[in-house]
Amino acid sequence: MRREDPLNVSSLLTSPMVDLDSGAVIAHPAVVDSTGTLRAAPLPMVMELPIGVVLSGAGALAPLHEALRRAGRHPREAILLLTGPCQEQHRRLLRVSLDGLRTIGYLLGFGGVGSDGMSLDLVSDAAPYLVALDPELVARIPGDHRAIAVARAVVTLARGVGAHVLAPGVEREAQVAVARGLGVRLAHGPLLAPGPDGKVRVPLPVTDESPAGIMLGPRVQELLIPAVTLPAEAKAEEAVAAFGQEPTITSVILVDEFQRPMGSLDRSRFLLSFAARYGHALHGSKPAQRLADRPRTVPRTTPAIAAMQAAGRDSARVYDDLVVTDELNRCLGIVRVSDLIRQVTSARS
């Protein structure tokens, strides 16, 4: 984006953002051109936004909001990757601006981290959704141990604040291997560009056949089963009908318009509420969310043993289904704790 023309929003990405674990495309580059027109794929989008524009105030960002509105897209579908440094005297203003963008619904990220971009302490304070390593840093991997050390520090920081890490400009398989080893989940670059058939091919990771790896069990995405979902605003009687369709349904997941889990209805507890006297009259026409528990979510790459540990943190809900999510916190399905126990027991026998 040129400072004198806030409509010209570009993208840091030159190829799709890809999940290195599954090969799934997470987001596509997007552009708001000089006419104020948004050009983006239907998937979630990533746009580069200089810090200077954010600091210029709400007026500088109004064209971006309007471009999304005219395209029928919601801010929750956009990751704004903020680039450039922020001076000490502007930090308070930046925090206020970021809070405003989050309130609207944008997902926020910082680009160029680990070099001349955003300082690490400001990244920590802002707690972004996404942290992108500096492309020059990635280019020096794996041959430069100093670059690897900086990348490891950024990944550690991101993990501490709950942010995903993006490795931009990946060109070689060796870079992918190092990035995986450091805990980087997302990447883009020439190596991951779609082929002539439009498909993205990600180099396969080295299989962990060590005793420790085997003991962790398979990842939950391998035990995934489809979830029965209802809109977050569904009535309780709709949930009763969903449970009545099939006796093997153990849970109903309430999701928002972007398929993000908002509530979890356990079959036994939920139907027990209706078995009581006047249960249907009390709850039937009311939102099902009133009787829902907070969904217990696990990323799809979580090992089975770690998922079991997550299930055991709440003694009252040990056997509740776990909701498996992707990198944008969308519901992919559920995994049953009984399946986890069976898999872990089999691996250790």
BAVEXSE-576487 format. One record per residue (C-alpha): residue in three letters; residue number from 1; x, y, z. Coordinates in steps of 0.02 Angstrom, whole numbers, m for minus. Layout:
BAVEXSE-576487
{tivo Ala	torlo NUM	X X	Y Y	Z Z} $
...
This chain:
BAVEXSE-576487
{tivo Met	torlo 1	X 0	Y 0	Z 0} $
{tivo Arg	torlo 2	X 69	Y 171	Z m45} $
{tivo Arg	torlo 3	X 48	Y 296	Z 95} $
{tivo Glu	torlo 4	X m23	Y 426	Z m22} $
{tivo Asp	torlo 5	X m154	Y 304	Z m87} $
{tivo Pro	torlo 6	X m233	Y 201	Z 53} $
{tivo Leu	torlo 7	X m343	Y 109	Z m72} $
{tivo Asn	torlo 8	X m198	Y 16	Z m150} $
{tivo Val	torlo 9	X m188	Y m129	Z m28} $
{tivo Ser	torlo 10	X m71	Y m267	Z m85} $
{tivo Ser	torlo 11	X m30	Y m438	Z m18} $
{tivo Leu	torlo 12	X 130	Y m506	Z 56} $
{tivo Leu	torlo 13	X 88	Y m675	Z m18} $
{tivo Thr	torlo 14	X 138	Y m727	Z m194} $
{tivo Ser	torlo 15	X 58	Y m897	Z m174} $
{tivo Pro	torlo 16	X m73	Y m976	Z m59} $
{tivo Met	torlo 17	X m41	Y m991	Z 128} $
{tivo Val	torlo 18	X m23	Y m1177	Z 160} $
{tivo Asp	torlo 19	X m31	Y m1286	Z 314} $
{tivo Leu	torlo 20	X 132	Y m1385	Z 313} $
{tivo Asp	torlo 21	X 55	Y m1528	Z 412} $
{tivo Ser	torlo 22	X m95	Y m1564	Z 301} $
{tivo Gly	torlo 23	X m57	Y m1475	Z 137} $
{tivo Ala	torlo 24	X m221	Y m1381	Z 151} $
{tivo Val	torlo 25	X m233	Y m1205	Z 81} $
{tivo Ile	torlo 26	X m278	Y m1089	Z 224} $
{tivo Ala	torlo 27	X m289	Y m921	Z 139} $
{tivo His	torlo 28	X m257	Y m833	Z m26} $
{tivo Pro	torlo 29	X m176	Y m666	Z m65} $
{tivo Ala	torlo 30	X m299	Y m524	Z m91} $
{tivo Val	torlo 31	X m287	Y m349	Z m164} $
{tivo Val	torlo 32	X m389	Y m191	Z m149} $
{tivo Asp	torlo 33	X m340	Y m95	Z m307} $
{tivo Ser	torlo 34	X m338	Y 91	Z m340} $
{tivo Thr	torlo 35	X m523	Y 89	Z m388} $
{tivo Gly	torlo 36	X m570	Y 19	Z m218} $
{tivo Thr	torlo 37	X m613	Y m153	Z m289} $
{tivo Leu	torlo 38	X m572	Y m309	Z m189} $
{tivo Arg	torlo 39	X m495	Y m450	Z m289} $
{tivo Ala	torlo 40	X m489	Y m608	Z m185} $
{tivo Ala	torlo 41	X m529	Y m794	Z m190} $
{tivo Pro	torlo 42	X m678	Y m863	Z m92} $
{tivo Leu	torlo 43	X m562	Y m931	Z 43} $
{tivo Pro	torlo 44	X m499	Y m822	Z 186} $
{tivo Met	torlo 45	X m381	Y m687	Z 123} $
{tivo Val	torlo 46	X m219	Y m605	Z 177} $
{tivo Met	torlo 47	X m178	Y m423	Z 144} $
{tivo Glu	torlo 48	X m22	Y m324	Z 186} $
{tivo Leu	torlo 49	X m53	Y m161	Z 277} $
{tivo Pro	torlo 50	X 85	Y m39	Z 327} $
{tivo Ile	torlo 51	X 84	Y 13	Z 508} $
{tivo Gly	torlo 52	X 82	Y 195	Z 450} $
{tivo Val	torlo 53	X m92	Y 174	Z 376} $
{tivo Val	torlo 54	X m159	Y 99	Z 537} $
{tivo Leu	torlo 55	X m87	Y 244	Z 635} $
{tivo Ser	torlo 56	X m168	Y 369	Z 516} $
{tivo Gly	torlo 57	X m338	Y 341	Z 595} $
{tivo Ala	torlo 58	X m506	Y 264	Z 551} $
{tivo Gly	torlo 59	X m525	Y 371	Z 395} $
{tivo Ala	torlo 60	X m375	Y 291	Z 310} $
{tivo Leu	torlo 61	X m451	Y 118	Z 336} $
{tivo Ala	torlo 62	X m628	Y 163	Z 280} $
{tivo Pro	torlo 63	X m593	Y 118	Z 96} $
{tivo Leu	torlo 64	X m538	Y m56	Z 150} $
{tivo His	torlo 65	X m697	Y m83	Z 250} $
{tivo Glu	torlo 66	X m802	Y m20	Z 104} $
{tivo Ala	torlo 67	X m713	Y m133	Z m20} $
{tivo Leu	torlo 68	X m753	Y m286	Z 86} $
{tivo Arg	torlo 69	X m934	Y m229	Z 106} $
{tivo Arg	torlo 70	X m958	Y m207	Z m81} $
{tivo Ala	torlo 71	X m882	Y m377	Z m115} $
{tivo Gly	torlo 72	X m999	Y m459	Z 12} $
{tivo Arg	torlo 73	X m853	Y m514	Z 120} $
{tivo His	torlo 74	X m840	Y m501	Z 308} $
{tivo Pro	torlo 75	X m688	Y m435	Z 404} $
{tivo Arg	torlo 76	X m676	Y m605	Z 492} $
{tivo Glu	torlo 77	X m623	Y m677	Z 324} $
{tivo Ala	torlo 78	X m472	Y m561	Z 313} $
{tivo Ile	torlo 79	X m302	Y m571	Z 395} $
{tivo Leu	torlo 80	X m219	Y m401	Z 398} $
{tivo Leu	torlo 81	X m32	Y m425	Z 401} $
{tivo Leu	torlo 82	X 42	Y m265	Z 471} $
{tivo Thr	torlo 83	X 216	Y m221	Z 411} $
{tivo Gly	torlo 84	X 351	Y m99	Z 462} $
{tivo Pro	torlo 85	X 416	Y m38	Z 630} $
{tivo Cys	torlo 86	X 320	Y 61	Z 760} $
{tivo Gln	torlo 87	X 405	Y 203	Z 852} $
{tivo Glu	torlo 88	X 396	Y 207	Z 1041} $
{tivo Gln	torlo 89	X 286	Y 363	Z 1044} $
{tivo His	torlo 90	X 157	Y 279	Z 932} $
{tivo Arg	torlo 91	X 134	Y 118	Z 1031} $
{tivo Arg	torlo 92	X m17	Y 175	Z 1131} $
{tivo Leu	torlo 93	X m104	Y 234	Z 972} $
{tivo Leu	torlo 94	X m63	Y 70	Z 886} $
{tivo Arg	torlo 95	X m139	Y m32	Z 1027} $
{tivo Val	torlo 96	X m299	Y 70	Z 1018} $
{tivo Ser	torlo 97	X m306	Y 49	Z 829} $
{tivo Leu	torlo 98	X m279	Y m139	Z 840} $
{tivo Asp	torlo 99	X m418	Y m155	Z 969} $
{tivo Gly	torlo 100	X m533	Y m63	Z 849} $
{tivo Leu	torlo 101	X m490	Y m180	Z 705} $
{tivo Arg	torlo 102	X m516	Y m333	Z 815} $
{tivo Thr	torlo 103	X m686	Y m267	Z 869} $
{tivo Ile	torlo 104	X m738	Y m255	Z 687} $
{tivo Gly	torlo 105	X m683	Y m434	Z 663} $
{tivo Tyr	torlo 106	X m517	Y m431	Z 571} $
{tivo Leu	torlo 107	X m383	Y m559	Z 610} $
{tivo Leu	torlo 108	X m218	Y m469	Z 639} $
{tivo Gly	torlo 109	X m40	Y m519	Z 604} $
{tivo Phe	torlo 110	X 134	Y m443	Z 599} $
{tivo Gly	torlo 111	X 254	Y m464	Z 454} $
{tivo Gly	torlo 112	X 442	Y m457	Z 449} $
{tivo Val	torlo 113	X 461	Y m516	Z 628} $
{tivo Gly	torlo 114	X 639	Y m561	Z 675} $
{tivo Ser	torlo 115	X 719	Y m423	Z 574} $
{tivo Asp	torlo 116	X 677	Y m239	Z 548} $
{tivo Gly	torlo 117	X 490	Y m262	Z 570} $
{tivo Met	torlo 118	X 389	Y m259	Z 730} $
{tivo Ser	torlo 119	X 491	Y m275	Z 889} $
{tivo Leu	torlo 120	X 466	Y m434	Z 988} $
{tivo Asp	torlo 121	X 405	Y m347	Z 1145} $
{tivo Leu	torlo 122	X 270	Y m258	Z 1046} $
{tivo Val	torlo 123	X 220	Y m421	Z 964} $
{tivo Ser	torlo 124	X 202	Y m495	Z 1138} $
{tivo Asp	torlo 125	X 94	Y m350	Z 1198} $
{tivo Ala	torlo 126	X m18	Y m353	Z 1043} $
{tivo Ala	torlo 127	X m45	Y m543	Z 1047} $
{tivo Pro	torlo 128	X m81	Y m558	Z 858} $
{tivo Tyr	torlo 129	X m165	Y m702	Z 770} $
{tivo Leu	torlo 130	X m20	Y m726	Z 650} $
{tivo Val	torlo 131	X 168	Y m689	Z 654} $
{tivo Ala	torlo 132	X 262	Y m692	Z 488} $
{tivo Leu	torlo 133	X 449	Y m718	Z 492} $
{tivo Asp	torlo 134	X 555	Y m597	Z 393} $
{tivo Pro	torlo 135	X 576	Y m668	Z 215} $
{tivo Glu	torlo 136	X 765	Y m637	Z 217} $
{tivo Leu	torlo 137	X 776	Y m737	Z 378} $
{tivo Val	torlo 138	X 686	Y m883	Z 295} $
{tivo Ala	torlo 139	X 800	Y m869	Z 143} $
{tivo Arg	torlo 140	X 953	Y m898	Z 254} $
{tivo Ile	torlo 141	X 880	Y m1059	Z 325} $
{tivo Pro	torlo 142	X 946	Y m1194	Z 341} $
{tivo Gly	torlo 143	X 1126	Y m1144	Z 306} $
{tivo Asp	torlo 144	X 1140	Y m1007	Z 437} $
{tivo His	torlo 145	X 1130	Y m1064	Z 618} $
{tivo Arg	torlo 146	X 1105	Y m883	Z 673} $
{tivo Ala	torlo 147	X 950	Y m866	Z 565} $
{tivo Ile	torlo 148	X 883	Y m1028	Z 638} $
{tivo Ala	torlo 149	X 913	Y m963	Z 814} $
{tivo Val	torlo 150	X 815	Y m803	Z 777} $
{tivo Ala	torlo 151	X 673	Y m901	Z 698} $
{tivo Arg	torlo 152	X 667	Y m1017	Z 849} $
{tivo Ala	torlo 153	X 652	Y m866	Z 964} $
{tivo Val	torlo 154	X 507	Y m796	Z 861} $
{tivo Val	torlo 155	X 418	Y m965	Z 862} $
{tivo Thr	torlo 156	X 439	Y m978	Z 1051} $
{tivo Leu	torlo 157	X 367	Y m804	Z 1074} $
{tivo Ala	torlo 158	X 221	Y m841	Z 957} $
{tivo Arg	torlo 159	X 181	Y m1001	Z 1050} $
{tivo Gly	torlo 160	X 180	Y m904	Z 1213} $
{tivo Val	torlo 161	X 52	Y m778	Z 1151} $
{tivo Gly	torlo 162	X m53	Y m904	Z 1055} $
{tivo Ala	torlo 163	X m7	Y m846	Z 879} $
{tivo His	torlo 164	X 23	Y m947	Z 721} $
{tivo Val	torlo 165	X 190	Y m929	Z 631} $
{tivo Leu	torlo 166	X 208	Y m905	Z 443} $
{tivo Ala	torlo 167	X 367	Y m940	Z 346} $
{tivo Pro	torlo 168	X 358	Y m832	Z 188} $
{tivo Gly	torlo 169	X 452	Y m856	Z 25} $
{tivo Val	torlo 170	X 492	Y m1041	Z 46} $
{tivo Glu	torlo 171	X 590	Y m1103	Z m104} $
{tivo Arg	torlo 172	X 677	Y m1264	Z m50} $
{tivo Glu	torlo 173	X 624	Y m1424	Z 37} $
{tivo Ala	torlo 174	X 764	Y m1401	Z 163} $
{tivo Gln	torlo 175	X 680	Y m1240	Z 220} $
{tivo Val	torlo 176	X 517	Y m1334	Z 246} $
{tivo Ala	torlo 177	X 605	Y m1467	Z 349} $
{tivo Val	torlo 178	X 687	Y m1339	Z 463} $
{tivo Ala	torlo 179	X 526	Y m1239	Z 480} $
{tivo Arg	torlo 180	X 432	Y m1396	Z 532} $
{tivo Gly	torlo 181	X 567	Y m1437	Z 657} $
{tivo Leu	torlo 182	X 551	Y m1266	Z 735} $
{tivo Gly	torlo 183	X 361	Y m1283	Z 751} $
{tivo Val	torlo 184	X 310	Y m1172	Z 605} $
{tivo Arg	torlo 185	X 139	Y m1226	Z 541} $
{tivo Leu	torlo 186	X 106	Y m1107	Z 395} $
{tivo Ala	torlo 187	X 208	Y m1061	Z 242} $
{tivo His	torlo 188	X 199	Y m991	Z 67} $
{tivo Gly	torlo 189	X 320	Y m967	Z m76} $
{tivo Pro	torlo 190	X 375	Y m1035	Z m245} $
{tivo Leu	torlo 191	X 395	Y m1212	Z m178} $
{tivo Leu	torlo 192	X 212	Y m1213	Z m124} $
{tivo Ala	torlo 193	X 138	Y m1128	Z m278} $
{tivo Pro	torlo 194	X m4	Y m1224	Z m363} $
{tivo Gly	torlo 195	X 51	Y m1337	Z m506} $
{tivo Pro	torlo 196	X m26	Y m1343	Z m681} $
{tivo Asp	torlo 197	X m171	Y m1442	Z m610} $
{tivo Gly	torlo 198	X m204	Y m1309	Z m479} $
{tivo Lys	torlo 199	X m151	Y m1421	Z m334} $
{tivo Val	torlo 200	X m26	Y m1376	Z m199} $
{tivo Arg	torlo 201	X 103	Y m1508	Z m157} $
{tivo Val	torlo 202	X 191	Y m1502	Z 10} $
{tivo Pro	torlo 203	X 349	Y m1604	Z 41} $
{tivo Leu	torlo 204	X 308	Y m1746	Z 159} $
{tivo Pro	torlo 205	X 378	Y m1736	Z 336} $
{tivo Val	torlo 206	X 497	Y m1867	Z 398} $
{tivo Thr	torlo 207	X 396	Y m1997	Z 491} $
{tivo Asp	torlo 208	X 432	Y m2000	Z 676} $
{tivo Glu	torlo 209	X 463	Y m2184	Z 713} $
{tivo Ser	torlo 210	X 553	Y m2155	Z 877} $
{tivo Pro	torlo 211	X 481	Y m2238	Z 1033} $
{tivo Ala	torlo 212	X 430	Y m2067	Z 1097} $
{tivo Gly	torlo 213	X 338	Y m2026	Z 936} $
{tivo Ile	torlo 214	X 247	Y m2193	Z 935} $
{tivo Met	torlo 215	X 195	Y m2172	Z 1115} $
{tivo Leu	torlo 216	X 109	Y m2007	Z 1073} $
{tivo Gly	torlo 217	X m12	Y m2099	Z 961} $
{tivo Pro	torlo 218	X m90	Y m2038	Z 797} $
{tivo Arg	torlo 219	X m147	Y m1860	Z 772} $
{tivo Val	torlo 220	X m329	Y m1824	Z 806} $
{tivo Gln	torlo 221	X m363	Y m1784	Z 623} $
{tivo Glu	torlo 222	X m337	Y m1971	Z 590} $
{tivo Leu	torlo 223	X m478	Y m2012	Z 713} $
{tivo Leu	torlo 224	X m595	Y m1877	Z 651} $
{tivo Ile	torlo 225	X m779	Y m1913	Z 628} $
{tivo Pro	torlo 226	X m908	Y m1791	Z 559} $
{tivo Ala	torlo 227	X m988	Y m1675	Z 685} $
{tivo Val	torlo 228	X m1175	Y m1643	Z 694} $
{tivo Thr	torlo 229	X m1185	Y m1453	Z 691} $
{tivo Leu	torlo 230	X m1322	Y m1324	Z 712} $
{tivo Pro	torlo 231	X m1315	Y m1134	Z 698} $
{tivo Ala	torlo 232	X m1268	Y m1050	Z 861} $
{tivo Glu	torlo 233	X m1440	Y m969	Z 871} $
{tivo Ala	torlo 234	X m1535	Y m1135	Z 850} $
{tivo Lys	torlo 235	X m1679	Y m1175	Z 968} $
{tivo Ala	torlo 236	X m1664	Y m1316	Z 1094} $
{tivo Glu	torlo 237	X m1802	Y m1413	Z 1010} $
{tivo Glu	torlo 238	X m1697	Y m1416	Z 851} $
{tivo Ala	torlo 239	X m1557	Y m1499	Z 949} $
{tivo Val	torlo 240	X m1680	Y m1626	Z 1018} $
{tivo Ala	torlo 241	X m1731	Y m1668	Z 841} $
{tivo Ala	torlo 242	X m1549	Y m1686	Z 788} $
{tivo Phe	torlo 243	X m1514	Y m1809	Z 929} $
{tivo Gly	torlo 244	X m1672	Y m1903	Z 885} $
{tivo Gln	torlo 245	X m1614	Y m1937	Z 708} $
{tivo Glu	torlo 246	X m1481	Y m2062	Z 761} $
{tivo Pro	torlo 247	X m1450	Y m2143	Z 931} $
{tivo Thr	torlo 248	X m1261	Y m2147	Z 902} $
{tivo Ile	torlo 249	X m1249	Y m1956	Z 899} $
{tivo Thr	torlo 250	X m1155	Y m1911	Z 1057} $
{tivo Ser	torlo 251	X m1147	Y m1723	Z 1036} $
{tivo Val	torlo 252	X m1212	Y m1575	Z 937} $
{tivo Ile	torlo 253	X m1093	Y m1431	Z 904} $
{tivo Leu	torlo 254	X m1161	Y m1255	Z 890} $
{tivo Val	torlo 255	X m1063	Y m1154	Z 761} $
{tivo Asp	torlo 256	X m1065	Y m975	Z 699} $
{tivo Glu	torlo 257	X m1078	Y m921	Z 517} $
{tivo Phe	torlo 258	X m894	Y m963	Z 490} $
{tivo Gln	torlo 259	X m910	Y m1138	Z 563} $
{tivo Arg	torlo 260	X m817	Y m1092	Z 721} $
{tivo Pro	torlo 261	X m878	Y m1191	Z 874} $
{tivo Met	torlo 262	X m977	Y m1085	Z 996} $
{tivo Gly	torlo 263	X m1054	Y m1218	Z 1108} $
{tivo Ser	torlo 264	X m1060	Y m1405	Z 1137} $
{tivo Leu	torlo 265	X m1215	Y m1506	Z 1183} $
{tivo Asp	torlo 266	X m1177	Y m1673	Z 1264} $
{tivo Arg	torlo 267	X m1314	Y m1798	Z 1226} $
{tivo Ser	torlo 268	X m1340	Y m1865	Z 1403} $
{tivo Arg	torlo 269	X m1339	Y m1698	Z 1494} $
{tivo Phe	torlo 270	X m1441	Y m1608	Z 1363} $
{tivo Leu	torlo 271	X m1579	Y m1737	Z 1347} $
{tivo Leu	torlo 272	X m1585	Y m1755	Z 1537} $
{tivo Ser	torlo 273	X m1639	Y m1573	Z 1543} $
{tivo Phe	torlo 274	X m1791	Y m1620	Z 1439} $
{tivo Ala	torlo 275	X m1829	Y m1779	Z 1536} $
{tivo Ala	torlo 276	X m1874	Y m1678	Z 1691} $
{tivo Arg	torlo 277	X m2051	Y m1622	Z 1721} $
{tivo Tyr	torlo 278	X m2099	Y m1476	Z 1607} $
{tivo Gly	torlo 279	X m1927	Y m1493	Z 1527} $
{tivo His	torlo 280	X m1989	Y m1462	Z 1350} $
{tivo Ala	torlo 281	X m2098	Y m1317	Z 1402} $
{tivo Leu	torlo 282	X m1952	Y m1237	Z 1494} $
{tivo His	torlo 283	X m1820	Y m1261	Z 1361} $
{tivo Gly	torlo 284	X m1896	Y m1309	Z 1194} $
{tivo Ser	torlo 285	X m1923	Y m1136	Z 1119} $
{tivo Lys	torlo 286	X m1769	Y m1060	Z 1202} $
{tivo Pro	torlo 287	X m1595	Y m1051	Z 1122} $
{tivo Ala	torlo 288	X m1498	Y m1214	Z 1137} $
{tivo Gln	torlo 289	X m1347	Y m1110	Z 1184} $
{tivo Arg	torlo 290	X m1425	Y m1090	Z 1358} $
{tivo Leu	torlo 291	X m1392	Y m1274	Z 1391} $
{tivo Ala	torlo 292	X m1226	Y m1287	Z 1300} $
{tivo Asp	torlo 293	X m1054	Y m1309	Z 1374} $
{tivo Arg	torlo 294	X m900	Y m1220	Z 1313} $
{tivo Pro	torlo 295	X m831	Y m1324	Z 1169} $
{tivo Arg	torlo 296	X m670	Y m1415	Z 1208} $
{tivo Thr	torlo 297	X m566	Y m1388	Z 1052} $
{tivo Val	torlo 298	X m403	Y m1468	Z 995} $
{tivo Pro	torlo 299	X m305	Y m1426	Z 835} $
{tivo Arg	torlo 300	X m313	Y m1566	Z 709} $
{tivo Thr	torlo 301	X m126	Y m1603	Z 724} $
{tivo Thr	torlo 302	X m136	Y m1637	Z 911} $
{tivo Pro	torlo 303	X m66	Y m1809	Z 958} $
{tivo Ala	torlo 304	X m189	Y m1929	Z 1037} $
{tivo Ile	torlo 305	X m102	Y m1931	Z 1205} $
{tivo Ala	torlo 306	X m105	Y m1741	Z 1214} $
{tivo Ala	torlo 307	X m290	Y m1741	Z 1169} $
{tivo Met	torlo 308	X m323	Y m1863	Z 1310} $
{tivo Gln	torlo 309	X m233	Y m1749	Z 1430} $
{tivo Ala	torlo 310	X m341	Y m1604	Z 1371} $
{tivo Ala	torlo 311	X m497	Y m1709	Z 1398} $
{tivo Gly	torlo 312	X m446	Y m1751	Z 1575} $
{tivo Arg	torlo 313	X m427	Y m1570	Z 1633} $
{tivo Asp	torlo 314	X m612	Y m1559	Z 1675} $
{tivo Ser	torlo 315	X m663	Y m1707	Z 1782} $
{tivo Ala	torlo 316	X m847	Y m1672	Z 1753} $
{tivo Arg	torlo 317	X m827	Y m1685	Z 1563} $
{tivo Val	torlo 318	X m692	Y m1817	Z 1543} $
{tivo Tyr	torlo 319	X m789	Y m1914	Z 1411} $
{tivo Asp	torlo 320	X m863	Y m1767	Z 1316} $
{tivo Asp	torlo 321	X m821	Y m1764	Z 1130} $
{tivo Leu	torlo 322	X m675	Y m1652	Z 1080} $
{tivo Val	torlo 323	X m703	Y m1530	Z 937} $
{tivo Val	torlo 324	X m563	Y m1538	Z 808} $
{tivo Thr	torlo 325	X m523	Y m1372	Z 727} $
{tivo Asp	torlo 326	X m416	Y m1307	Z 585} $
{tivo Glu	torlo 327	X m298	Y m1160	Z 584} $
{tivo Leu	torlo 328	X m441	Y m1035	Z 575} $
{tivo Asn	torlo 329	X m532	Y m1117	Z 721} $
{tivo Arg	torlo 330	X m665	Y m1192	Z 607} $
{tivo Cys	torlo 331	X m748	Y m1354	Z 660} $
{tivo Leu	torlo 332	X m683	Y m1501	Z 558} $
{tivo Gly	torlo 333	X m772	Y m1635	Z 658} $
{tivo Ile	torlo 334	X m760	Y m1721	Z 826} $
{tivo Val	torlo 335	X m653	Y m1855	Z 906} $
{tivo Arg	torlo 336	X m722	Y m1968	Z 1041} $
{tivo Val	torlo 337	X m620	Y m1997	Z 1197} $
{tivo Ser	torlo 338	X m656	Y m2184	Z 1187} $
{tivo Asp	torlo 339	X m569	Y m2187	Z 1017} $
{tivo Leu	torlo 340	X m420	Y m2095	Z 1091} $
{tivo Ile	torlo 341	X m405	Y m2219	Z 1233} $
{tivo Arg	torlo 342	X m415	Y m2366	Z 1113} $
{tivo Gln	torlo 343	X m281	Y m2295	Z 999} $
{tivo Val	torlo 344	X m160	Y m2250	Z 1138} $
{tivo Thr	torlo 345	X m184	Y m2421	Z 1221} $
{tivo Ser	torlo 346	X m151	Y m2507	Z 1055} $
{tivo Ala	torlo 347	X 8	Y m2405	Z 1025} $
{tivo Arg	torlo 348	X 78	Y m2449	Z 1196} $
{tivo Ser	torlo 349	X 37	Y m2634	Z 1190} $
